[in-house]
Amino acid sequence: MGIDLIIGIVGSIIAATLIALMKFGMKDHLQRRMTSLRTRWMSPLRVVLERKGTDAVSAKLVTWLKEDQYQQGPRAGQFGKRQDIAETIRFDPNESPRLKPRLYQTSWACIALRKHSLLPAALERARISLERLMVTGSVMAVMPAKRPEKVEAKVSVRHTLRAAHTLMVLVPGSQLATSVLRKMLDPGSRWECKDGGWPQHESARPSSDLWASVYAIDFLDYVHTNCPGMALAEMSVLSPLQRTVAHLAREWQRNRWAYQGAPAAENVIHILNCVALVLKRLEPELLRNVTHFIEQWITAEHHVSAAYLRECETIQLGAASARFAYFWFLVDRNGERWRTLYQDAIEHFELGMDASDVAFLLDLTNSIKHTS
């Protein structure tokens, strides 16, 4: 009887302590430590960083990207072999996931590798792949049909903009990319919608698509800031860029950038990594508002919160940490937040990561290497 009483008292004390810890904000910390203990043995990259430094980490990330590039089939030369098919469908349920090009993954991999002069052979394969996609001047999207013999193909404005942007990065002054830019700036093309957005597909009655508009901003801004020798860019790019940024601001007010099957919590950080620097210059108030919105998912110690992972149940800690780290690097590279998130991404490397996440880590790793 005495032993039962003692056990009961001890149990009550433990329960009360746990409740107090959770009440005072320790829940995320406890969950993080448990996750860390479970996954530390799975993270050889963390060991590499601690024992061999950033050069060795960069080499590991480059190898990961090299192995993530398709070597054959319709996507030969593109990156994104490890991308989750469910994520592809979530962002575009109307396009055939079997044939959809991996342009988001390919673009970020190419941007990071080109920036740091890495994997030239892989970049050449990516260039060939992109030019093959754009052989008609645009990227076609294959739409699922009820009858297999009736496959419907449409000009995908969204894919075309991302492919042209990536080509311009790989081949400055690319004729294919320049022809897309001319079409963007031609009022007769009907690509830019009346509200300043851009459509997913070419149509007689186009309606704005969030991600096509994001890609338009990213491409127009790249040309505006990196191609000063292009007379076409100097004369014409800034006005449509400003209109599209204004459209993006209205979309934020309307639905917080939720998109298709992807909730705002998942989609916002993807968009920010494309447009944060543009917003910092052209729409700083919008950037402040969106940053304030996402800060709810970052703890006081600069980690991704358990609440975020619950809300985005298909996203794992490593991928989420890489995405948030890259955003805070873009807007506050002298701060500590992105460095903590970077360490989390390294510790949980490969958990749910795709080529864009690894490209972010590669860029961050090389930035650390060049500043240390």
ABEGO torsion letter per residue (X at the ends): XAAAAAAAAAAAAAAAAAAAAAAAGAAAAAAAAAAAAAAAAABAAAAAAAAAEAAAAAAAAAAAAAAABBABEAABGBBGAABBAAAAAAABAABBAAABBBAAAAAAAAAAAAAAGBGAAAAAAAAAAAAAAAAAGBBBBBBBBABAABBBBBBBAAAAAAAAAAAAAABBGBAAAAAAAAAAABAAAGABBAAGBBBABBBABBBBBAAAAAAAAAAAAAAAAABAABAAAAAAAAAAAAAAAAAAAAAAAAAGGBBEABBAAAAAAAAAAAAAAAAAAABAAAAAAAAAAAAAABBAAGBBBAAAAAABAABBAAAAAAAAAAAAAAABAABAAAAAAAAAAAAABGBGBBAAAAAAAAAAAAAAAAAX
